[in-house]
């Protein structure tokens, strides 16, 4: 994955493009309810792309069942696909994950995942679209 060109839209453009739940998660850093989303238990082969801009973010090959109720991955498709920042909303630091192209909030990454990375990218399904493998 080469350099990723950033995209920006106005708040009105995002609201017109996204569902209310996608907008709440991607643009307002919301979190969906665990176990109540469309991808947490999916095992289909394919690619998970950003629901805001279609940038490929995660492969089904790195998806695993973390038991948390959200889609979880042990690595992104490319280190360039996601960006992170420290989130202090719960009074202790967490690492927030964003789409590198549109800046949409995806979820958080934790250091309690499986080998080979030891990471758990805990991602909101509302922030993703699934593209089945051909």
LOVEX-460143 format. One line per field, with one value per residue: residue in one letter; x, y, z of N, C-alpha, C in turn. Coordinates in Angstrom, 1 decimal, always signed. Example, Ala and Ser with C-alpha at 12.3 -4.5 7.8 and 13.67 -1.06 7.14 Angstrom:
# residues 2
residu: A|S
n.c1: +13.2|+12.8
n.c2: -5.7|-2.2
n.c3: +7.8|+7.1
ca.c1: +12.3|+13.7
ca.c2: -4.5|-1.1
ca.c3: +7.8|+7.1
c.c1: +13.2|+12.9
c.c2: -3.3|+0.0
c.c3: +7.8|+7.9
//
This chain:
# residues 134
residu: X|X|X|X|X|X|X|X|X|X|X|X|X|X|X|X|X|X|X|X|X|X|X|X|X|X|X|X|X|X|X|X|X|X|X|X|X|X|X|X|X|X|X|X|X|X|X|X|X|X|X|X|X|X|X|X|X|X|X|X|X|X|X|X|X|X|X|X|X|X|X|X|X|X|X|X|X|X|X|X|X|X|X|X|X|X|X|X|X|X|X|X|X|X|X|X|X|X|X|X|X|X|X|X|X|X|X|X|X|X|X|X|X|X|X|X|X|X|X|X|X|X|X|X|X|X|X|X|X|X|X|X|X|X
n.c1: +0.9|+0.8|+1.4|-1.2|-3.8|-5.3|-8.8|-11.3|-14.4|-17.4|-19.3|-22.0|-21.8|-20.8|-22.9|-24.9|-23.8|-23.4|-25.0|-27.1|-26.0|-23.4|-22.4|-22.4|-20.5|-18.2|-17.7|-18.2|-16.9|-18.2|-19.3|-20.5|-23.0|-21.8|-21.8|-24.1|-23.8|-23.2|-20.8|-19.3|-19.2|-18.7|-17.2|-16.5|-14.5|-12.6|-12.4|-12.3|-13.4|-13.1|-16.1|-16.6|-14.9|-14.1|-11.5|-9.3|-8.9|-8.7|-8.0|-9.9|-8.3|-6.8|-8.6|-10.2|-11.9|-12.4|-14.0|-15.2|-17.4|-17.1|-15.9|-12.6|-9.2|-5.8|-4.0|-3.7|-4.4|-2.4|+0.3|+0.1|-2.6|-4.1|-4.3|-3.2|-4.1|-3.8|-6.4|-8.3|-10.8|-11.9|-10.7|-8.3|-5.5|-6.1|-5.6|-6.7|-8.0|-7.9|-9.2|-6.8|-7.2|-9.7|-10.0|-11.9|-13.2|-12.5|-12.2|-10.4|-7.1|-5.5|-3.1|-3.5|-3.8|-3.7|-0.8|+0.6|+1.2|+0.4|-1.5|-4.8|-7.1|-9.8|-12.7|-15.4|-18.2|-20.0|-18.3|-17.2|-17.3|-17.9|-16.2|-16.6|-14.4|-13.3
n.c2: -1.2|+2.1|+5.6|+7.2|+9.2|+11.8|+12.3|+14.7|+15.8|+17.8|+18.1|+17.9|+16.6|+14.1|+13.2|+12.8|+10.8|+8.6|+6.0|+6.7|+5.3|+4.6|+7.2|+8.1|+6.3|+6.5|+9.3|+10.5|+9.1|+7.0|+3.9|+0.8|-1.6|-4.6|-7.9|-7.3|-6.8|-6.9|-8.3|-9.5|-12.4|-13.4|-15.5|-15.5|-15.4|-12.6|-9.0|-6.3|-3.1|+0.5|+2.0|+4.6|+5.5|+3.4|+2.3|-0.4|-2.1|-4.4|-7.9|-10.9|-13.0|-12.2|-12.1|-12.9|-14.7|-12.9|-13.0|-10.7|-9.6|-7.8|-7.3|-8.6|-8.3|-9.3|-7.9|-5.0|-4.6|-3.2|-1.4|+1.3|+1.7|+2.2|+4.7|+5.8|+7.1|+8.4|+7.8|+9.2|+8.9|+7.1|+7.6|+6.2|+5.5|+4.5|+3.1|+4.5|+3.7|+4.8|+5.3|+5.7|+7.2|+8.7|+9.4|+8.3|+7.0|+3.8|+2.0|+0.4|-0.5|-3.2|-4.8|-7.5|-9.6|-12.4|-14.5|-13.8|-11.1|-10.3|-8.4|-6.9|-5.6|-4.1|-3.6|-1.5|-2.8|-1.2|+0.7|-0.5|-2.1|-5.1|-6.9|-9.6|-12.3|-13.2
n.c3: +0.0|-1.0|-0.5|+1.2|+0.2|+1.9|+2.7|+3.0|+4.3|+4.7|+7.7|+7.0|+4.6|+5.4|+7.0|+5.0|+3.6|+5.3|+7.3|+10.2|+12.5|+11.5|+11.2|+13.9|+15.0|+13.3|+12.9|+15.4|+17.2|+18.5|+20.1|+19.3|+20.5|+22.1|+20.6|+19.1|+16.4|+12.9|+12.1|+14.1|+14.6|+12.1|+9.7|+7.1|+4.1|+3.0|+2.7|+4.9|+4.7|+5.2|+6.2|+5.6|+3.5|+2.0|+2.1|+2.2|+5.2|+7.0|+6.8|+6.4|+7.1|+9.3|+11.3|+14.3|+17.0|+19.7|+21.8|+22.8|+21.5|+19.4|+16.1|+15.8|+15.1|+14.4|+13.1|+10.9|+7.4|+6.2|+7.7|+7.0|+6.6|+8.9|+11.5|+14.7|+18.0|+21.3|+23.6|+26.2|+27.3|+29.1|+31.5|+31.7|+29.7|+26.3|+23.1|+20.3|+17.2|+13.8|+10.5|+8.0|+5.7|+5.7|+8.4|+10.0|+13.0|+14.1|+16.2|+18.9|+19.8|+21.5|+23.7|+24.1|+22.3|+20.0|+18.9|+15.7|+16.5|+19.0|+19.3|+19.6|+17.5|+18.1|+16.7|+15.6|+14.0|+12.6|+11.5|+9.4|+6.1|+4.5|+2.0|+0.1|-0.6|-3.9
ca.c1: +0.0|+1.6|+1.0|-2.6|-4.2|-6.4|-10.0|-12.1|-15.8|-18.0|-20.2|-23.2|-21.5|-20.7|-24.3|-25.6|-23.2|-23.4|-26.2|-26.9|-25.1|-22.1|-22.0|-22.1|-19.2|-17.0|-17.4|-18.3|-16.1|-19.1|-19.1|-21.7|-23.2|-21.2|-22.6|-25.3|-23.4|-23.2|-19.5|-18.5|-19.0|-18.5|-16.0|-16.4|-13.2|-12.7|-11.7|-13.1|-13.0|-13.7|-17.5|-16.6|-14.2|-13.7|-10.0|-9.1|-8.3|-8.4|-8.3|-10.5|-7.2|-6.3|-9.8|-10.3|-12.9|-11.8|-15.0|-15.7|-18.6|-16.8|-14.9|-11.3|-8.1|-4.5|-3.2|-4.4|-4.0|-1.1|+0.5|-0.3|-4.1|-4.7|-3.5|-3.7|-3.9|-4.2|-7.8|-8.4|-12.2|-12.3|-9.7|-7.0|-5.2|-6.4|-5.1|-7.8|-7.7|-8.6|-8.9|-5.7|-7.6|-10.8|-9.9|-13.0|-13.0|-12.7|-12.2|-9.2|-6.1|-5.0|-2.0|-3.9|-4.3|-3.0|+0.3|+2.0|+1.5|+0.0|-2.4|-6.2|-7.7|-11.2|-13.3|-16.8|-18.7|-20.6|-17.2|-16.7|-18.1|-17.3|-16.1|-16.3|-13.3|-13.9
ca.c2: +0.0|+3.3|+6.7|+7.3|+10.5|+12.1|+12.9|+15.4|+16.1|+18.6|+17.3|+17.6|+15.5|+12.8|+12.8|+12.4|+9.6|+7.5|+5.8|+7.4|+4.5|+4.8|+8.5|+8.1|+5.6|+7.0|+10.7|+11.0|+8.1|+6.1|+2.5|+0.0|-2.6|-5.9|-9.0|-6.9|-6.2|-7.9|-8.9|-10.1|-13.8|-13.7|-16.2|-15.5|-14.9|-11.3|-7.8|-5.3|-1.8|+1.6|+2.3|+6.0|+5.8|+2.1|+2.0|-1.7|-2.0|-5.6|-9.1|-11.9|-13.9|-11.8|-11.9|-14.0|-14.5|-12.4|-13.2|-9.4|-9.1|-6.9|-7.9|-8.4|-8.6|-9.3|-6.9|-4.4|-5.1|-2.5|-0.4|+2.6|+1.7|+2.8|+5.6|+5.7|+8.2|+8.1|+8.2|+9.3|+9.1|+6.3|+8.0|+5.5|+5.6|+3.5|+3.5|+4.6|+3.4|+5.6|+5.1|+6.6|+8.1|+9.7|+9.7|+7.7|+6.2|+2.4|+1.3|+0.6|-1.6|-3.6|-5.7|-8.8|-10.4|-13.7|-14.5|-13.4|-9.8|-10.0|-7.2|-7.1|-4.5|-4.3|-2.6|-1.4|-3.3|+0.0|+1.4|-1.4|-2.8|-6.4|-7.2|-11.0|-12.8|-13.7
ca.c3: +0.0|-1.1|+0.3|+1.3|+0.1|+2.9|+2.2|+4.0|+3.9|+5.7|+8.5|+6.3|+3.6|+6.1|+7.4|+3.8|+3.0|+6.2|+8.1|+11.6|+13.3|+10.9|+11.5|+15.3|+15.3|+12.5|+13.0|+16.7|+18.1|+19.2|+20.2|+19.2|+21.6|+21.8|+20.1|+18.4|+15.2|+11.8|+11.8|+15.2|+14.5|+10.7|+9.3|+5.6|+3.6|+2.3|+3.2|+5.7|+4.3|+5.9|+5.8|+5.2|+2.3|+1.2|+2.2|+2.8|+6.5|+7.6|+6.0|+7.2|+7.5|+10.6|+12.2|+15.3|+18.0|+20.9|+22.9|+23.2|+20.8|+18.3|+15.2|+16.3|+14.2|+15.0|+12.4|+9.8|+6.1|+6.1|+8.7|+6.5|+6.5|+10.1|+12.4|+16.1|+18.9|+22.7|+24.0|+27.6|+27.6|+30.2|+32.6|+31.6|+28.3|+25.4|+21.8|+19.4|+15.8|+12.8|+9.1|+7.6|+4.6|+6.1|+9.8|+10.7|+14.2|+13.9|+17.5|+19.7|+19.7|+22.8|+23.6|+24.6|+21.2|+19.7|+18.1|+15.9|+16.9|+20.3|+19.3|+19.3|+17.0|+18.5|+15.7|+15.4|+12.7|+11.9|+10.8|+8.3|+5.1|+4.1|+0.6|+0.1|-1.5|-5.2
c.c1: +0.9|+1.0|-0.6|-3.0|-5.4|-7.6|-10.7|-13.5|-16.4|-18.9|-21.5|-23.0|-21.4|-22.1|-25.1|-25.1|-23.4|-24.8|-26.0|-26.0|-23.6|-21.6|-21.6|-20.8|-18.1|-16.7|-17.5|-17.7|-17.0|-18.7|-20.4|-21.8|-22.5|-22.2|-23.9|-24.9|-23.2|-21.9|-18.8|-18.3|-18.8|-17.1|-15.7|-15.1|-13.5|-12.0|-12.7|-12.5|-13.7|-15.1|-17.6|-16.0|-13.7|-12.3|-10.0|-8.3|-7.9|-8.8|-9.0|-9.5|-6.7|-7.4|-9.8|-11.4|-12.3|-12.8|-15.6|-17.0|-18.4|-15.9|-13.5|-10.3|-6.8|-3.5|-4.0|-3.8|-2.6|-0.9|+0.1|-1.8|-4.7|-3.7|-4.0|-3.4|-4.3|-5.6|-7.9|-9.8|-12.6|-11.3|-8.4|-6.7|-5.5|-5.8|-6.2|-7.3|-8.6|-8.3|-7.8|-6.2|-8.7|-10.8|-11.0|-12.6|-13.4|-13.0|-11.0|-8.3|-5.6|-3.9|-2.2|-4.4|-3.4|-1.6|-0.1|+2.3|+1.2|-1.0|-3.9|-6.8|-9.2|-12.0|-14.8|-17.3|-19.4|-19.5|-16.7|-17.7|-17.3|-17.3|-15.7|-15.2|-14.0|-13.4
c.c2: +1.2|+4.4|+6.8|+8.8|+10.7|+12.6|+13.6|+15.8|+17.0|+17.6|+17.0|+16.5|+14.1|+12.3|+12.3|+11.1|+8.4|+7.3|+6.5|+6.6|+4.7|+6.2|+8.6|+7.5|+6.3|+8.5|+11.3|+10.0|+7.3|+4.7|+1.8|-1.1|-3.9|-6.9|-8.6|-6.3|-7.3|-8.7|-9.6|-11.6|-14.3|-14.4|-16.2|-14.9|-13.6|-10.2|-6.9|-4.0|-0.7|+1.9|+3.7|+6.2|+4.6|+1.8|+0.6|-1.6|-3.3|-6.8|-10.1|-12.9|-13.5|-11.7|-13.1|-13.7|-14.2|-12.6|-11.8|-8.9|-8.1|-7.6|-7.6|-9.0|-8.5|-8.4|-6.2|-4.9|-4.5|-1.6|+1.0|+2.7|+2.4|+3.7|+5.4|+7.0|+7.8|+8.7|+8.1|+9.3|+8.2|+6.5|+7.2|+5.5|+4.3|+4.0|+3.4|+4.4|+4.2|+5.1|+6.1|+7.6|+9.1|+10.1|+9.2|+6.8|+4.8|+1.7|+1.5|-0.7|-1.9|-4.6|-7.0|-9.8|-11.7|-13.4|-14.3|-12.0|-9.5|-8.8|-7.7|-5.8|-4.8|-3.2|-2.7|-1.9|-2.1|+0.8|+0.7|-1.8|-4.0|-6.6|-8.7|-11.3|-13.3|-15.1
c.c3: +0.0|-0.2|+0.2|+1.3|+1.1|+2.1|+3.3|+3.4|+5.0|+6.6|+7.8|+5.2|+4.2|+6.5|+6.2|+3.3|+3.9|+6.8|+9.5|+12.5|+12.8|+11.3|+13.0|+15.6|+14.6|+12.8|+14.5|+17.7|+19.0|+19.3|+20.1|+20.3|+21.2|+21.4|+19.4|+17.1|+14.2|+11.6|+12.9|+15.1|+13.0|+10.5|+7.8|+5.1|+2.8|+3.0|+3.8|+5.3|+5.2|+5.4|+5.3|+3.9|+1.5|+1.2|+2.8|+4.1|+7.1|+6.7|+7.0|+7.7|+8.9|+11.6|+13.1|+16.3|+19.3|+22.1|+23.4|+22.6|+19.7|+17.4|+15.7|+15.3|+14.8|+14.3|+11.3|+8.5|+5.7|+7.2|+8.3|+6.5|+7.7|+10.8|+13.8|+16.9|+20.3|+23.0|+25.5|+28.1|+28.8|+31.4|+32.6|+30.1|+27.5|+24.0|+20.8|+18.0|+14.8|+11.4|+8.6|+6.5|+5.0|+7.5|+10.6|+11.9|+13.9|+15.2|+18.3|+19.5|+21.1|+22.6|+24.2|+23.5|+21.0|+19.0|+16.6|+16.4|+18.3|+20.4|+19.0|+18.9|+17.2|+17.7|+15.7|+14.1|+11.9|+11.1|+9.6|+7.3|+4.7|+2.6|+0.5|-0.9|-2.8|-5.5
//
